[in-house]
Each structure stands twice: as C-alpha cells, then as structure tokens.
C-alpha cells in the first residue's frame, strides 16, 4: 500500500465513505491554520499540502461523483481540540497554500453556516479536532462530515481496510454497550491492580465505522470504534455510579486517578507530570469529567500506532476526559473557563502508548449477566 492517493482513489474513497446520491450537492474540505496561539509544525504543513492536493484531484473527479462543487476552505484554528469553530472561513484558490492564519486577513470570508448549507458532505483534515463542533452542526440533518484530525500520510493504509467488517464489529460492540448498565475496567501497574466501574445507565452507545451515508452524522475517518458516554449524574437525586481507579502513564511515570461520581477527585503520584495533571484538573474542573468509553477494533487489522490520536484511539480501549456533549453527554464548551480551554482528551490503553499500564480485563455488566469482552488488552470471544 502506498502513502498517497490518486484522483481515482479519492473518488472511490468518497463514494465508499459518503455513498453520494443525486441529492448531494457538494463536498467541503475544511482545513485549519496556525496562528500566534499555536505554532506550525511539520505534520501540519504536510496535512495542508495533502488537503490542497486532494481538493485539486477531487475537482477532476467532480462530474464522476455527480457533484456541483468541490470546495476547499481555510480557517484560523479553534485554539484547542474540539473547541467551537470560528464563525467564518476563507475560500481556497488554485495555487494558494497559506502558512499562517494572518494570510486570511483582508480576504473575503464566508460563514460556516453558509458553507454547510451549500454542501452535503465535509472532510476535515485538521490539526485540531473539529469532531465535536461538527457533530453539533450536523444535527439539523443538512449534511454529514468525516473528521480527520492529525491525519498523516502513514494512515492512508487505514483508509483501504474492509469497512464492511469493521462496521459489523463496532455495531456489535455498540449493541453490547446498550444492553449493559456498567463497564468494569481492571488494569495493573507496578503498584498492583486497579478497578474502575463506569456507569452506563441512561445512555446509548455509538458505532463509528468510517461510513457516513446519511446526513446528520459526523465522525472520524479513518474509524473503527464503538463508544459511549458514561452517565454523568444529571438526573435529580440519581448520582452517577462511576467510581474507582484508573492509571494513566504520563511520560515515564504512572499516576493513579481516583474517580467518584464520574469525576476525577484526586491524582496520586509524584513528579512534574503528576503535578501538571493535578493542576489541569484544578484549573479546569470540566476536564475531570469522564467523557467516553471507547472500544477501538483496528488493532485486529494489523495497524500500528502512528502517534496521532485519530488512528491510535481506534486500535483498542480508550477513556476520554472533558467535553461530552457532542457524544450525547452534558459537558460542553460553556463548562470550561474559555474557548481555548475546551478539551476532549483520549487516553489510549495499548502497549505502545502506555506500556506501564496493562489492561487485564474489560467486562460489560447488565441486569441479567456479565460478559468479558477484553482479556490482556485484546478482544476475546466477541467477534
């Protein structure tokens, strides 16, 4: 498999992912830019070049796709992952590859609301994740979106997997989550075993298999996960039952998060990494929210981590903190101190990303039975 896509490859990708019909009007490609808050980096530059090349190649496939327009737009980055998008963007032009948001000044802008109204499909190969705001934006049913935060050329093989089988697996996991009232995660570190019980009552799971044939849906591409927001205790007199311990490897050390009521209450550990995490929870209480249980399946398809959360979280178990409203939870941007502080941060539990933390067992428990779905970090007896 190569690390580039031809025009035909891209057309087939759009056809497979979005399944365009006669009702589809156009494809929007949206890309964020560095600014004084967030400096450029080599991967970001590569991603912008990739997006511009994809727009050019797809323009040559527009008629075969049956679309009226292929549109590339640039916008100032949102400040942090999953923060709300700026109100406007600037239309791309042939041969123009901006390097900084300051280059947008003085150019005509277009409201994102107008762009979404004029296109029924969107691709977002961005530096900062636009998944949360796009999940909110698609709720009116006018378009659908595939988000690609942190996408790298090394991920292109993941775009060529058997997404029919991936969809089968993630839908099976979603159904298992829907039938459960709790999820028990048993981990092991040098200090012993730790158990976290996630309260799954009052919630429905989601299947993200990398296919978006219907408007009103947004999710990651490449994808391959089932996920669910633990109950956050928003019902009067019915607190969340999420509690226990969850280790997180930070650099070369491990901290233990003490959790109750679906919130991190304390951080056990010493050293600068532990203190920085402790300070983050103090400054941003909404970051302490347990925002997602994720069950990625792509690790079974021979993929290795790339260092980008877009793909790495799809390789196995992950638990996220912070914003959850885009997944059906209750914590949103208004719960943070400022737009730049909004965060949805995934901790991925695979050996390559957290070698000092072993996942012993993941067990889903329902009113009638319990079912172990992972043993020693791998799915067992599920598929």
C-alpha positions as CSV (number, residue, x, y, z in Angstrom):
1,X,0.0,0.0,0.0
2,X,1.3,3.4,-0.9
3,X,1.3,6.6,1.2
4,X,-0.5,8.6,-1.5
5,X,-3.9,8.6,-3.2
6,X,-4.7,9.2,-6.8
7,X,-7.8,11.0,-8.1
8,X,-9.5,7.7,-8.7
9,X,-8.5,6.5,-5.2
10,X,-10.0,9.7,-3.7
11,X,-13.2,9.3,-5.8
12,X,-13.6,5.7,-4.6
13,X,-13.0,6.8,-1.0
14,X,-15.7,9.5,-1.2
15,X,-18.1,7.0,-2.8
16,X,-17.3,4.4,-0.1
17,X,-17.4,6.7,2.9
18,X,-20.3,9.0,1.9
19,X,-22.2,7.0,-0.8
20,X,-23.2,10.1,-2.7
21,X,-26.6,10.2,-4.3
22,X,-28.5,12.6,-6.7
23,X,-29.5,14.6,-3.6
24,X,-25.9,15.5,-2.8
25,X,-24.7,19.0,-3.9
26,X,-21.1,19.3,-3.0
27,X,-18.1,18.3,-0.9
28,X,-16.4,20.7,1.5
29,X,-12.8,20.3,2.5
30,X,-12.0,22.4,5.6
31,X,-8.5,23.0,7.0
32,X,-7.3,24.9,10.0
33,X,-4.2,27.2,10.1
34,X,-1.6,28.1,12.6
35,X,-1.6,31.4,14.4
36,X,0.1,33.3,17.2
37,X,-1.5,30.9,19.7
38,X,-0.5,27.7,18.1
39,X,2.7,27.4,16.1
40,X,3.1,25.4,12.9
41,X,4.8,22.0,12.7
42,X,6.0,19.7,10.0
43,X,3.0,17.3,10.2
44,X,0.6,20.3,10.0
45,X,2.4,21.6,6.9
46,X,2.2,18.1,5.3
47,X,-1.5,17.9,6.1
48,X,-2.2,21.3,4.4
49,X,-0.3,20.2,1.3
50,X,-2.2,16.9,1.3
51,X,-5.6,18.7,1.6
52,X,-4.8,21.1,-1.2
53,X,-3.7,18.2,-3.4
54,X,-6.9,16.2,-2.5
55,X,-9.1,19.2,-3.4
56,X,-7.3,19.6,-6.8
57,X,-7.6,15.9,-7.6
58,X,-11.2,15.6,-6.5
59,X,-12.1,18.6,-8.6
60,X,-11.1,16.5,-11.6
61,X,-13.4,13.7,-10.3
62,X,-16.4,16.1,-9.6
63,X,-18.5,15.1,-12.6
64,X,-17.9,11.4,-11.9
65,X,-19.1,12.0,-8.3
66,X,-22.2,13.8,-9.6
67,X,-21.5,16.9,-7.5
68,X,-21.9,20.6,-8.3
69,X,-18.9,21.7,-6.4
70,X,-15.7,20.7,-4.6
71,X,-14.7,23.5,-2.2
72,X,-11.6,24.0,-0.1
73,X,-11.6,26.5,2.7
74,X,-9.0,27.7,5.2
75,X,-9.8,28.9,8.7
76,X,-8.0,30.1,11.9
77,X,-7.5,27.2,14.3
78,X,-10.1,26.9,17.1
79,X,-7.4,27.1,19.8
80,X,-7.9,23.6,21.2
81,X,-9.2,20.1,20.2
82,X,-13.0,20.0,19.9
83,X,-13.5,23.7,20.7
84,X,-16.1,25.6,18.7
85,X,-15.2,26.6,15.2
86,X,-14.7,30.2,14.2
87,X,-17.7,31.8,12.6
88,X,-16.1,32.1,9.1
89,X,-13.6,30.7,6.7
90,X,-11.8,31.8,3.5
91,X,-12.3,30.1,0.2
92,X,-9.2,28.3,-1.2
93,X,-7.7,29.3,-4.6
94,X,-5.7,27.4,-7.1
95,X,-2.0,27.5,-6.2
96,X,-2.6,29.3,-2.8
97,X,-1.3,27.4,0.2
98,X,-1.4,29.6,3.2
99,X,1.1,29.0,6.0
100,X,-0.5,31.1,8.8
101,X,-3.9,32.5,9.7
102,X,-2.6,36.0,9.3
103,X,-2.7,35.4,5.5
104,X,-6.5,35.3,5.7
105,X,-6.7,38.9,6.7
106,X,-8.2,41.2,4.1
107,X,-9.7,38.3,2.1
108,X,-13.5,37.8,1.7
109,X,-14.9,35.4,4.4
110,X,-17.8,33.0,4.2
111,X,-19.8,32.0,7.2
112,X,-19.5,28.3,8.1
113,X,-23.3,28.2,8.2
114,X,-23.5,29.1,4.5
115,X,-20.8,26.6,3.6
116,X,-22.7,23.8,5.4
117,X,-25.9,24.8,3.7
118,X,-24.2,24.7,0.3
119,X,-22.5,21.3,0.8
120,X,-23.9,18.0,1.9
121,X,-20.6,16.3,2.7
122,X,-17.5,17.6,4.5
123,X,-14.0,16.4,5.1
124,X,-11.9,18.0,7.9
125,X,-8.2,17.0,7.7
126,X,-7.2,19.4,10.5
127,X,-4.6,19.9,13.2
128,X,-7.1,20.4,16.0
129,X,-10.1,18.1,16.1
130,X,-13.3,19.5,14.7
131,X,-15.3,16.4,15.6
132,X,-17.3,18.0,18.5
133,X,-18.5,21.2,16.7
134,X,-19.3,19.2,13.5
135,X,-21.3,16.6,15.5
136,X,-23.3,19.6,16.8
137,X,-23.5,21.3,13.4
138,X,-24.9,18.2,11.5
139,X,-27.8,17.8,13.9
140,X,-30.1,19.8,11.6
141,X,-29.7,17.0,9.1
142,X,-28.4,19.1,6.2
143,X,-25.0,17.5,5.8
144,X,-22.6,14.8,7.1
145,X,-19.0,15.0,7.9
146,X,-15.8,12.9,8.2
147,X,-13.3,14.4,10.5
148,X,-9.5,13.6,10.2
149,X,-7.7,15.5,13.0
150,X,-4.0,14.8,12.9
151,X,-4.2,12.8,9.7
152,X,-0.8,11.7,8.4
153,X,0.2,10.0,5.1
154,X,1.1,7.0,7.2
155,X,-2.6,6.5,7.9
156,X,-3.6,6.0,4.3
157,X,-3.5,2.2,4.6
158,X,-6.2,2.6,7.2
159,X,-8.4,4.1,4.6
160,X,-8.3,1.0,2.5
161,X,-9.5,-1.6,5.1
162,X,-12.6,-3.7,4.9
163,X,-15.0,-1.2,6.5
164,X,-17.9,-3.6,6.0
165,X,-16.3,-6.0,8.6
166,X,-15.3,-3.0,10.7
167,X,-18.9,-1.8,10.8
168,X,-20.1,-5.2,11.8
169,X,-17.7,-5.3,14.7
170,X,-18.4,-1.8,16.0
171,X,-22.1,-2.3,15.8
172,X,-21.9,-5.5,17.7
173,X,-19.9,-3.6,20.5
174,X,-22.5,-0.8,20.4
175,X,-25.3,-3.3,21.0
176,X,-23.4,-4.9,23.9
177,X,-22.9,-1.4,25.5
178,X,-26.6,-0.6,25.0
179,X,-27.5,-3.8,26.9
180,X,-25.2,-3.1,29.8
181,X,-25.6,-1.0,32.9
182,X,-21.9,-0.8,33.7
183,X,-18.4,-1.4,32.4
184,X,-15.6,-2.7,34.7
185,X,-12.0,-2.0,33.6
186,X,-9.4,-3.9,35.5
187,X,-5.8,-2.6,35.0
188,X,-2.4,-3.5,36.5
189,X,0.6,-1.3,37.2
190,X,3.8,-1.8,39.3
191,X,1.7,-0.8,42.4
192,X,-0.9,-3.5,41.9
193,X,-4.4,-3.9,40.3
194,X,-6.9,-1.1,39.8
195,X,-10.6,-1.3,39.1
196,X,-12.8,1.4,37.5
197,X,-16.6,0.9,37.2
198,X,-18.2,3.1,34.5
199,X,-21.9,3.8,34.9
200,X,-23.6,3.2,31.5
201,X,-27.2,3.7,32.6
202,X,-29.3,6.3,30.8
203,X,-27.0,6.2,27.8
204,X,-26.9,4.7,24.3
205,X,-23.7,3.6,22.5
206,X,-22.5,4.9,19.1
207,X,-20.9,2.9,16.3
208,X,-18.3,4.7,14.3
209,X,-17.2,2.5,11.4
210,X,-16.0,5.2,9.0
211,X,-19.1,5.2,6.8
212,X,-21.4,8.2,6.6
213,X,-24.1,7.6,4.1
214,X,-26.8,9.6,5.8
215,X,-27.0,13.4,6.6
216,X,-27.0,14.3,10.3
217,X,-23.9,12.2,11.2
218,X,-20.3,13.2,11.8
219,X,-17.4,11.1,12.9
220,X,-13.7,10.2,12.4
221,X,-12.1,8.9,9.3
222,X,-10.3,6.5,9.5
223,X,-12.5,5.0,12.1
224,X,-13.4,1.8,13.8
225,X,-14.8,2.1,17.3
226,X,-17.9,1.8,19.4
227,X,-18.2,4.5,22.2
228,X,-20.5,5.6,24.9
229,X,-20.6,8.5,27.4
230,X,-20.8,7.3,31.0
231,X,-23.8,8.6,32.9
232,X,-22.8,12.0,34.4
233,X,-25.4,12.3,37.1
234,X,-27.6,15.0,35.6
235,X,-30.9,13.4,36.7
236,X,-32.1,14.9,40.0
237,X,-31.4,12.6,43.0
238,X,-29.7,10.0,40.9
239,X,-25.9,10.4,41.1
240,X,-23.5,8.7,38.7
241,X,-22.2,5.4,40.0
242,X,-18.9,5.7,38.1
243,X,-16.1,5.2,40.6
244,X,-12.7,3.5,41.2
245,X,-9.2,4.0,40.0
246,X,-7.7,4.5,36.6
247,X,-3.9,4.6,36.0
248,X,-2.5,6.9,33.3
249,X,1.1,6.8,32.0
250,X,2.5,10.3,31.7
251,X,6.0,10.2,30.2
252,X,8.0,7.6,32.1
253,X,5.8,7.6,35.2
254,X,2.2,6.5,36.1
255,X,-0.4,8.4,38.0
256,X,-3.5,6.9,39.6
257,X,-6.7,8.9,39.0
258,X,-9.2,8.5,41.9
259,X,-12.7,8.7,40.4
260,X,-16.1,9.1,42.0
261,X,-19.4,10.4,40.6
262,X,-17.9,10.3,37.1
263,X,-15.3,12.9,38.0
264,X,-11.6,12.7,38.8
265,X,-11.3,13.6,42.5
266,X,-7.6,13.2,43.1
267,X,-4.4,12.4,41.3
268,X,-1.9,10.0,43.1
269,X,1.6,10.3,42.0
270,X,4.8,12.5,42.3
271,X,6.9,14.4,39.9
272,X,6.3,17.2,37.4
273,X,3.9,15.2,35.2
274,X,1.7,14.3,38.1
275,X,1.7,17.9,39.3
276,X,0.9,19.2,35.9
277,X,-2.1,16.8,35.6
278,X,-3.3,17.7,39.1
279,X,-3.1,21.4,38.2
280,X,-5.0,20.9,35.0
281,X,-7.9,19.3,36.9
282,X,-7.8,22.2,39.4
283,X,-7.9,24.9,36.7
284,X,-10.5,23.2,34.5
285,X,-12.9,21.1,36.6
286,X,-14.8,20.1,33.4
287,X,-11.7,18.3,32.3
288,X,-12.2,15.9,35.2
289,X,-15.4,14.6,33.6
290,X,-15.2,11.0,32.3
291,X,-16.4,11.8,28.8
292,X,-16.2,8.5,26.9
293,X,-15.6,4.8,27.0
294,X,-14.1,3.9,23.6
295,X,-13.6,0.4,22.1
296,X,-11.4,0.5,19.0
297,X,-11.2,-2.5,16.7
298,X,-8.5,-1.6,14.2
299,X,-5.7,-3.2,16.2
300,X,-7.1,-6.6,15.0
301,X,-6.4,-5.5,11.4
302,X,-2.7,-5.3,11.6
303,X,-2.3,-1.5,12.1
304,X,0.3,0.0,14.3
305,X,0.2,3.4,16.2
306,X,1.2,6.5,14.3
307,X,1.5,8.9,17.1
308,X,-1.8,10.6,16.1
309,X,-4.8,10.1,18.3
310,X,-7.1,9.9,15.2
311,X,-5.8,6.5,14.5
312,X,-4.3,5.4,17.7
313,X,-7.5,5.5,19.7
314,X,-9.1,3.2,17.2
315,X,-6.6,0.4,18.0
316,X,-8.1,-0.6,21.3
317,X,-9.5,0.6,24.7
318,X,-9.6,4.3,25.4
319,X,-11.1,6.5,28.0
320,X,-11.6,10.2,27.5
321,X,-11.9,13.2,29.7
322,X,-13.6,16.6,29.3
323,X,-16.2,17.6,26.7
324,X,-19.0,15.1,26.1
325,X,-22.0,17.0,24.7
326,X,-21.1,16.0,21.1
327,X,-21.4,12.4,22.1
328,X,-24.7,12.8,23.9
329,X,-23.4,13.8,27.3
330,X,-23.8,17.0,29.3
331,X,-20.4,18.7,29.5
332,X,-19.9,21.4,26.8
333,X,-17.8,24.5,25.9
334,X,-19.7,26.7,28.5
335,X,-18.4,24.4,31.3
336,X,-14.8,25.5,30.6
337,X,-13.1,28.7,31.5
338,X,-12.6,29.9,27.9
339,X,-12.9,28.5,24.3
340,X,-9.2,27.7,24.2
341,X,-9.5,25.5,27.4
342,X,-12.2,23.2,25.9
343,X,-10.8,19.7,25.7
344,X,-11.8,16.1,24.9
345,X,-8.7,14.1,25.7
346,X,-8.4,10.4,25.0
347,X,-6.1,8.1,27.0
348,X,-5.3,5.1,24.8
349,X,-4.7,1.8,26.6
350,X,-2.5,-0.2,24.2
351,X,1.1,-1.4,24.9
352,X,2.7,1.1,22.5
353,X,1.1,4.2,24.1
354,X,1.0,3.1,27.8
355,X,3.5,0.2,28.3
356,X,3.5,0.6,32.0
357,X,-0.3,0.0,32.3
358,X,-1.7,-3.4,31.5
359,X,-5.4,-3.9,30.7
360,X,-6.2,-7.2,32.4
361,X,-10.0,-7.3,31.7
362,X,-12.9,-5.2,30.3
363,X,-16.2,-6.5,31.4
364,X,-19.7,-5.3,30.5
365,X,-22.4,-6.0,33.1
366,X,-26.1,-5.9,32.6
367,X,-29.2,-6.6,34.6
368,X,-29.0,-10.3,33.9
369,X,-25.4,-11.2,33.0
370,X,-21.8,-10.1,32.7
371,X,-19.7,-10.5,29.7
372,X,-15.9,-10.2,29.4
373,X,-15.0,-8.5,26.1
374,X,-11.3,-7.9,26.6
375,X,-8.6,-10.0,28.2
376,X,-4.9,-8.8,28.5
377,X,-5.7,-5.9,26.2
378,X,-7.3,-7.8,23.3
379,X,-10.9,-8.6,22.4
380,X,-11.8,-12.1,23.4
381,X,-14.8,-14.2,22.2
382,X,-16.7,-11.2,20.9
383,X,-16.4,-11.3,17.1
